[in-house]
Amino acid sequence: MTAKKFISSLIGLAMLASFVALPAFAESGLQNADEELTDGTFTYELINGTYTITKCETNAIFETIPELRNGYSVTAIADYALANCSMISKLEIPDTITSIGDSAFAGCTSLKEVKLSNRIDKISNGLFMGCSLLEEIDIPDSVKTIESYAFYNCSALKEVELPKNLTEIKPMAFAECSYIENINSDNTAGFVFEDGILYNSAKTNIYRASTKLTGDIYIENTVESVEPGAFSVCAGIENLFLPSSVTTIGEDAFGYCVSLKKIDFAEGLTSIAPIAFKYCTSLQSVELPTTLDEIGDGAFFSCSELSRVIIPEGVRIIGEGVFADCPKLMNLSIPKSVESIGDNAYGYTTGDNGSYHLDKAVEMGVYSDSEGLKYAKSNGINYSTVDKNLSGMAFIVIGIGAAIVIVVFAVVLMARAKKGAPVSAKKAKKIAEEKAKDDDYKNIID
């Protein structure tokens, strides 16, 4: 063997020895089983005889979660354990894992594909929130619940297949998934995806709509609740027609529907949740139903084209910032029934730093001794008192009524006087009246 080959062999053996020694070092180098453990990528905690991953190095690169560490099974991933690990693009979770905590993968902005354990029973709160490149997700049939914000703002997610045993989808689970097109519910008895809308099997609740929906949207008259985030970022919807069966519109239900111009609210609606129509930048006019009780915080926040709003008698609560950043809404009347108006509800715009600024040009119509009057005064908004105007109008109406009585009395007297007129005169008068009617009609047609 030449010296060159001998040296190469030694280097090769040294490298091989180092690779062989690494796993042994990783296992034996861990601390005692009753302490917190680290292996350079994950931090573990021994709980009831098995390990839970509690933390991940945010710059670590890996594709699988380990099944064993230091002779103990790895069975759980704690809340936020892998949050913001931005170097992961693909992840496989073994079947030893039976529990994954809230927001465990939130903010993993490079994550594109995930295979979950077949032993978990839920997709926890905010689990994949903000995983903006997530394209594929295999949800196992063991999952019974998809919790709130589970896939919030997963903007690359286009299709989801619901698992066989799914019984519950909680609020905002798929909110602001801006490219979601199809939700396959074929294997799930509790849900149905029809005409681009995901309902429960009874069609009383809407959970998510395809962002490919366009034009006029007629909600079926079986629907009672439009769930939070259901139509968020459906940028092609132009006109919305709600039936009287709908009683609640959830948080962010129609947020960022930037083409929405008209909403036909039916009588029966009782509450509009916070930010329900935020950033509906084409919405111009809103006429709310008389059954409405509450308008939630920021419900119409930053509807930049909104110039006309009718709030009916019966509304009790107007939340914070409901009409903030609506620069074209220059006048708003507040009914006497309103008991509470939140901060910055009307007349304010927001600056770059989020601070509120009053538009001095706005005006309000209010009742004396009302919440509307208190709001206008405390915020320095110009106002007119509606009930005083109504009193003046009542005086005018009474005057008009008296005038009508006088006119009717005069007509009766004239009719009595005409009873004795010659027949020829009556005939001539009738001919003249008919001619006048013909001339009036002709003028109208012209």
C-alpha positions as CSV (number, residue, x, y, z in Angstrom):
1,M,0.0,0.0,0.0
2,T,1.4,3.4,-0.9
3,A,1.8,6.2,1.6
4,K,-0.9,8.2,-0.2
5,K,-3.5,5.3,0.0
6,F,-2.5,4.6,3.6
7,I,-3.2,8.2,4.6
8,S,-6.5,8.2,2.7
9,S,-7.5,5.0,4.5
10,L,-6.7,6.5,7.9
11,I,-8.8,9.6,7.1
12,G,-11.7,7.4,6.0
13,L,-11.6,5.2,9.1
14,A,-11.5,8.3,11.3
15,M,-14.5,9.8,9.6
16,L,-16.4,6.5,9.8
17,A,-15.6,6.3,13.5
18,S,-16.8,9.8,14.1
19,F,-20.2,9.0,12.4
20,V,-20.6,5.8,14.3
21,A,-19.8,7.5,17.6
22,L,-22.3,10.4,17.1
23,P,-25.5,8.5,17.9
24,A,-23.9,6.9,21.0
25,F,-22.7,10.2,22.1
26,A,-26.1,11.8,21.5
27,E,-27.8,9.1,23.6
28,S,-25.2,8.7,26.4
29,G,-24.4,12.4,26.4
30,L,-28.0,13.3,27.4
31,Q,-28.5,14.2,31.0
32,N,-30.2,11.9,33.5
33,A,-33.8,10.9,32.6
34,D,-35.3,12.9,35.4
35,E,-33.8,16.2,34.1
36,E,-34.4,18.4,31.1
37,L,-32.6,16.9,28.1
38,T,-31.2,18.4,24.9
39,D,-29.7,16.8,21.8
40,G,-28.7,19.9,19.9
41,T,-32.0,20.1,18.1
42,F,-34.8,19.5,20.6
43,T,-35.2,20.0,24.3
44,Y,-37.2,17.2,26.1
45,E,-38.9,16.9,29.5
46,L,-39.8,13.6,31.1
47,I,-43.5,13.5,32.0
48,N,-45.2,10.3,33.3
49,G,-42.5,8.1,31.9
50,T,-42.3,9.5,28.4
51,Y,-40.7,12.5,26.8
52,T,-42.4,15.6,25.6
53,I,-40.5,17.9,23.2
54,T,-40.7,21.4,24.8
55,K,-38.4,23.4,22.5
56,C,-36.7,23.4,19.2
57,E,-33.6,25.4,18.0
58,T,-35.2,27.8,15.6
59,N,-32.4,27.5,13.0
60,A,-32.3,23.7,13.1
61,I,-32.8,21.7,9.9
62,F,-34.7,18.3,10.2
63,E,-37.5,16.3,8.6
64,T,-38.6,13.9,11.3
65,I,-39.5,13.9,15.0
66,P,-37.6,11.2,17.0
67,E,-39.5,8.2,18.4
68,L,-37.0,7.5,21.2
69,R,-34.6,9.4,23.4
70,N,-32.4,7.9,26.1
71,G,-34.6,4.7,26.2
72,Y,-37.9,6.5,26.6
73,S,-40.6,7.1,24.0
74,V,-41.3,10.6,22.7
75,T,-45.0,10.9,22.9
76,A,-45.9,14.6,22.9
77,I,-45.0,18.0,21.5
78,A,-45.7,20.9,23.8
79,D,-47.4,24.2,23.2
80,Y,-45.2,26.4,20.9
81,A,-42.4,23.8,20.9
82,L,-41.5,24.2,17.2
83,A,-43.0,27.6,16.7
84,N,-41.0,29.9,14.4
85,C,-38.6,27.1,13.3
86,S,-38.2,28.7,9.9
87,M,-35.8,26.2,8.4
88,I,-38.2,23.2,8.2
89,S,-39.8,22.5,4.8
90,K,-41.0,19.0,5.3
91,L,-42.0,17.2,8.5
92,E,-43.0,13.7,9.4
93,I,-44.4,13.0,12.9
94,P,-44.2,9.4,14.1
95,D,-47.1,7.4,15.5
96,T,-45.6,7.5,19.0
97,I,-46.8,11.0,19.2
98,T,-50.3,11.1,20.8
99,S,-50.5,14.8,21.6
100,I,-49.5,18.0,19.9
101,G,-50.0,21.3,21.8
102,D,-51.4,24.7,20.8
103,S,-49.4,26.6,18.2
104,A,-46.7,24.0,18.1
105,F,-45.8,24.7,14.5
106,A,-47.1,28.3,14.3
107,G,-44.9,30.6,12.2
108,C,-42.9,27.8,10.5
109,T,-42.8,29.9,7.4
110,S,-40.9,27.4,5.2
111,L,-43.0,24.4,6.0
112,K,-44.7,23.0,2.9
113,E,-45.6,19.4,3.7
114,V,-46.6,17.6,6.9
115,K,-47.5,14.0,7.8
116,L,-49.2,13.8,11.1
117,S,-49.3,11.0,13.6
118,N,-52.2,8.6,13.3
119,R,-52.8,8.7,17.0
120,I,-53.7,12.4,17.6
121,D,-57.3,13.2,18.1
122,K,-57.3,16.9,17.3
123,I,-55.6,19.7,15.3
124,S,-54.9,22.0,18.2
125,N,-55.5,25.7,18.5
126,G,-53.3,27.7,16.1
127,L,-51.3,24.6,15.3
128,F,-50.3,25.8,11.8
129,M,-51.1,29.5,12.1
130,G,-49.0,31.5,9.8
131,C,-47.4,28.6,7.9
132,S,-47.6,30.6,4.8
133,L,-46.1,28.0,2.4
134,L,-48.0,25.0,3.7
135,E,-49.5,23.3,0.6
136,E,-50.3,19.7,1.7
137,I,-51.7,18.4,4.9
138,D,-52.6,14.8,5.6
139,I,-55.1,14.9,8.5
140,P,-55.5,11.4,9.9
141,D,-58.9,9.8,10.5
142,S,-58.1,9.7,14.3
143,V,-58.8,13.5,14.4
144,K,-62.2,14.4,15.8
145,T,-61.7,18.2,16.2
146,I,-60.1,21.0,14.3
147,E,-59.7,23.7,16.8
148,S,-59.7,27.5,16.5
149,Y,-57.1,29.2,14.2
150,A,-55.7,25.8,13.4
151,F,-54.9,26.8,9.8
152,Y,-55.3,30.5,10.1
153,N,-53.5,32.5,7.4
154,C,-52.1,29.4,5.7
155,S,-52.1,31.3,2.5
156,A,-50.8,28.6,0.2
157,L,-53.2,25.9,1.3
158,K,-55.5,25.1,-1.6
159,E,-57.2,21.8,-0.7
160,V,-58.0,20.0,2.5
161,E,-59.5,16.5,2.9
162,L,-61.5,16.2,6.1
163,P,-60.9,13.0,8.2
164,K,-63.6,10.3,8.6
165,N,-64.2,10.8,12.3
166,L,-64.3,14.6,12.3
167,T,-67.2,16.0,14.4
168,E,-66.2,19.6,15.2
169,I,-64.6,22.6,13.4
170,K,-64.1,25.5,15.8
171,P,-64.1,29.2,15.0
172,M,-61.5,30.7,12.6
173,A,-60.0,27.2,11.8
174,F,-59.5,28.1,8.1
175,A,-59.8,31.9,8.3
176,E,-57.8,34.0,5.9
177,C,-56.6,31.0,3.9
178,S,-56.5,33.2,0.8
179,Y,-56.2,30.4,-1.8
180,I,-58.3,27.7,-0.4
181,E,-60.4,26.2,-3.2
182,N,-61.7,22.8,-2.2
183,I,-62.6,21.0,1.0
184,N,-63.2,17.3,0.4
185,S,-65.9,16.1,2.8
186,D,-66.7,12.8,1.0
187,N,-65.6,10.6,3.8
188,T,-67.1,12.8,6.6
189,A,-70.7,12.3,7.7
190,G,-70.8,15.5,9.7
191,F,-70.0,18.0,7.0
192,V,-70.8,18.8,3.4
193,F,-69.0,20.9,0.8
194,E,-71.5,22.1,-1.8
195,D,-71.3,24.9,-4.4
196,G,-68.0,26.1,-2.9
197,I,-69.3,26.3,0.7
198,L,-68.6,24.0,3.7
199,Y,-71.6,23.4,5.9
200,N,-72.4,21.0,8.7
201,S,-74.6,18.2,7.6
202,A,-77.8,20.0,8.6
203,K,-76.7,23.1,6.7
204,T,-77.3,25.4,9.7
205,N,-73.7,26.6,9.9
206,I,-71.2,27.8,7.3
207,Y,-67.6,27.1,8.2
208,R,-65.5,28.0,5.1
209,A,-66.1,29.1,1.6
210,S,-63.9,28.7,-1.5
211,T,-62.0,31.8,-2.3
212,K,-62.9,31.2,-6.0
213,L,-66.5,32.3,-5.4
214,T,-67.5,35.3,-7.4
215,G,-70.5,37.6,-8.1
216,D,-73.8,37.2,-6.2
217,I,-73.9,34.9,-3.2
218,Y,-77.3,33.7,-1.9
219,I,-77.0,32.1,1.5
220,E,-79.5,29.1,1.9
221,N,-82.5,29.7,4.1
222,T,-81.5,26.8,6.4
223,V,-78.4,28.7,7.6
224,E,-78.5,30.2,11.1
225,S,-74.9,31.1,11.6
226,V,-72.1,32.3,9.4
227,E,-69.1,31.1,11.4
228,P,-66.0,33.2,12.1
229,G,-63.7,33.5,9.1
230,A,-66.1,31.7,6.8
231,F,-65.9,34.0,3.8
232,S,-62.7,35.8,4.7
233,V,-60.5,36.8,1.7
234,C,-63.2,35.8,-0.8
235,A,-62.1,38.7,-3.0
236,G,-64.6,37.9,-5.9
237,I,-67.9,38.2,-4.1
238,E,-69.8,41.3,-5.2
239,N,-73.3,41.0,-3.7
240,L,-74.4,39.1,-0.6
241,F,-78.0,38.1,0.2
242,L,-78.7,36.8,3.7
243,P,-82.0,35.0,4.6
244,S,-84.0,35.7,7.7
245,S,-82.8,32.4,9.2
246,V,-79.3,33.9,9.8
247,T,-79.2,35.2,13.3
248,T,-75.4,35.7,13.8
249,I,-72.5,36.7,11.6
250,G,-69.2,35.6,13.2
251,E,-65.8,37.3,13.7
252,D,-64.0,38.1,10.4
253,A,-66.7,36.3,8.5
254,F,-66.4,38.5,5.5
255,G,-63.1,40.2,6.2
256,Y,-61.1,41.4,3.1
257,C,-64.0,40.7,0.7
258,V,-62.6,43.6,-1.3
259,S,-65.2,43.5,-4.1
260,L,-68.3,43.3,-1.9
261,K,-70.6,46.2,-2.9
262,K,-74.0,45.3,-1.4
263,I,-75.2,43.4,1.6
264,D,-78.9,42.5,1.8
265,F,-79.5,42.0,5.5
266,A,-82.8,40.3,6.3
267,E,-84.9,40.7,9.4
268,G,-83.8,38.1,11.9
269,L,-80.2,39.0,12.3
270,T,-79.4,39.8,16.0
271,S,-75.6,40.2,16.1
272,I,-72.6,41.1,14.0
273,A,-69.4,40.0,15.6
274,P,-66.1,42.0,15.7
275,I,-64.3,42.7,12.4
276,A,-67.0,40.8,10.5
277,F,-66.7,43.1,7.4
278,K,-63.3,44.7,8.0
279,Y,-61.5,45.9,4.9
280,C,-64.6,45.5,2.6
281,T,-63.2,48.3,0.6
282,S,-65.9,48.4,-2.1
283,L,-68.9,48.5,0.3
284,Q,-70.8,51.7,-0.2
285,S,-74.1,51.5,1.8
286,V,-75.3,49.5,4.8
287,E,-78.9,49.3,6.0
288,L,-79.1,47.2,9.1
289,P,-82.2,45.2,10.1
290,T,-84.5,46.2,13.0
291,T,-83.9,42.9,14.7
292,L,-80.2,43.7,15.2
293,D,-79.0,44.0,18.9
294,E,-75.2,44.4,18.7
295,I,-72.5,45.6,16.3
296,G,-69.2,44.2,17.4
297,D,-65.8,46.0,17.7
298,G,-64.4,47.0,14.3
299,A,-67.3,45.4,12.4
300,F,-66.9,47.7,9.4
301,F,-63.4,48.9,10.1
302,S,-61.6,50.4,7.1
303,C,-64.6,50.1,4.7
304,S,-63.1,53.0,2.7
305,E,-66.0,53.5,0.3
306,L,-68.8,53.3,2.9
307,S,-70.8,56.6,2.8
308,R,-74.2,55.7,4.1
309,V,-75.3,53.7,7.1
310,I,-78.7,53.2,8.6
311,I,-78.8,52.0,12.2
312,P,-82.4,51.1,13.2
313,E,-84.1,51.6,16.5
314,G,-83.5,48.5,18.6
315,V,-79.7,48.3,18.3
316,R,-78.3,48.5,21.9
317,I,-74.5,48.1,21.5
318,I,-72.1,49.7,19.1
319,G,-68.6,48.4,19.8
320,E,-65.2,50.0,19.6
321,G,-63.9,51.2,16.2
322,V,-67.0,49.9,14.4
323,F,-66.8,52.6,11.7
324,A,-63.2,53.7,12.2
325,D,-61.2,54.4,9.0
326,C,-64.4,55.0,7.0
327,P,-63.4,58.4,5.6
328,K,-66.5,58.8,3.4
329,L,-69.0,58.2,6.2
330,M,-69.5,61.9,7.1
331,N,-72.9,61.7,8.9
332,L,-74.3,59.0,11.2
333,S,-77.6,58.9,13.1
334,I,-77.6,57.0,16.4
335,P,-81.0,55.7,17.6
336,K,-82.3,56.3,21.1
337,S,-82.2,52.5,21.9
338,V,-78.3,52.5,21.9
339,E,-77.0,51.9,25.4
340,S,-73.3,51.7,24.8
341,I,-70.9,53.1,22.2
342,G,-67.3,52.0,22.3
343,D,-64.2,54.2,21.9
344,N,-63.4,55.5,18.4
345,A,-66.6,53.9,17.1
346,Y,-67.2,56.7,14.6
347,G,-65.4,59.7,13.2
348,Y,-61.9,58.4,13.6
349,T,-59.1,57.4,11.2
350,T,-55.9,55.6,12.2
351,G,-52.3,56.7,11.6
352,D,-49.3,54.6,10.7
353,N,-48.6,53.9,14.3
354,G,-52.2,52.7,15.0
355,S,-53.2,55.9,16.8
356,Y,-56.7,57.3,16.2
357,H,-57.3,60.8,14.9
358,L,-60.7,62.6,14.8
359,D,-62.0,63.9,11.5
360,K,-63.4,67.3,12.4
361,A,-65.8,67.4,9.4
362,V,-68.0,64.5,10.5
363,E,-71.5,65.0,12.0
364,M,-73.9,63.0,14.1
365,G,-77.7,62.9,14.5
366,V,-78.5,62.1,18.1
367,Y,-81.4,62.2,20.7
368,S,-81.2,64.3,23.8
369,D,-80.2,62.5,26.9
370,S,-78.9,59.6,24.9
371,E,-75.6,57.7,24.5
372,G,-75.3,59.2,21.0
373,L,-75.3,62.7,22.5
374,K,-72.8,61.7,25.2
375,Y,-70.5,60.2,22.5
376,A,-70.7,63.3,20.3
377,K,-70.0,65.7,23.2
378,S,-67.1,63.7,24.7
379,N,-65.4,63.3,21.3
380,G,-66.0,66.9,20.1
381,I,-68.1,65.8,17.2
382,N,-70.6,68.2,15.6
383,Y,-74.2,67.0,16.1
384,S,-77.8,67.8,15.7
385,T,-80.5,66.7,18.1
386,V,-83.0,64.6,16.2
387,D,-85.9,64.7,18.7
388,K,-86.0,68.5,18.6
389,N,-86.2,68.4,14.9
390,L,-89.0,65.8,15.1
391,S,-90.9,68.2,17.4
392,G,-90.7,70.9,14.8
393,M,-91.8,68.5,12.1
394,A,-94.7,67.5,14.3
395,F,-95.8,71.2,14.5
396,I,-95.5,71.4,10.7
397,V,-97.5,68.2,10.2
398,I,-100.3,69.5,12.5
399,G,-100.4,72.8,10.5
400,I,-100.6,70.9,7.3
401,G,-103.4,68.7,8.7
402,A,-105.4,71.8,9.7
403,A,-104.9,73.3,6.2
404,I,-106.2,70.0,4.7
405,V,-109.3,70.2,6.9
406,I,-110.0,73.7,5.7
407,V,-109.5,72.8,2.1
408,V,-111.9,69.8,2.4
409,F,-114.5,72.0,4.1
410,A,-114.3,74.5,1.2
411,V,-114.6,71.7,-1.4
412,V,-117.8,70.4,0.3
413,L,-119.3,73.9,0.3
414,M,-118.4,74.3,-3.4
415,A,-120.0,70.9,-4.2
416,R,-123.2,72.0,-2.5
417,A,-123.2,75.2,-4.5
418,K,-122.7,73.4,-7.7
419,K,-125.8,71.2,-7.2
420,G,-128.0,74.0,-8.5
421,A,-125.9,74.8,-11.6
422,P,-127.4,74.2,-15.0
423,V,-126.8,70.9,-16.7
424,S,-125.1,72.5,-19.7
425,A,-122.6,74.2,-17.4
426,K,-121.8,70.9,-15.6
427,K,-121.3,69.2,-19.0
428,A,-119.0,72.0,-20.2
429,K,-117.0,71.7,-16.9
430,K,-116.7,67.9,-17.3
431,I,-115.4,68.3,-20.9
432,A,-112.9,70.8,-19.7
433,E,-111.7,68.5,-16.9
434,E,-111.3,65.6,-19.3
435,K,-109.3,67.8,-21.7
436,A,-107.1,68.9,-18.9
437,K,-106.4,65.3,-17.9
438,D,-105.6,64.4,-21.5
439,D,-103.2,67.4,-21.7
440,D,-101.5,66.4,-18.3
441,Y,-101.1,62.8,-19.5
442,K,-99.6,64.0,-22.8
443,N,-97.2,66.3,-20.9
444,I,-96.1,63.3,-18.6
445,I,-95.5,61.1,-21.6
446,D,-93.6,63.8,-23.4
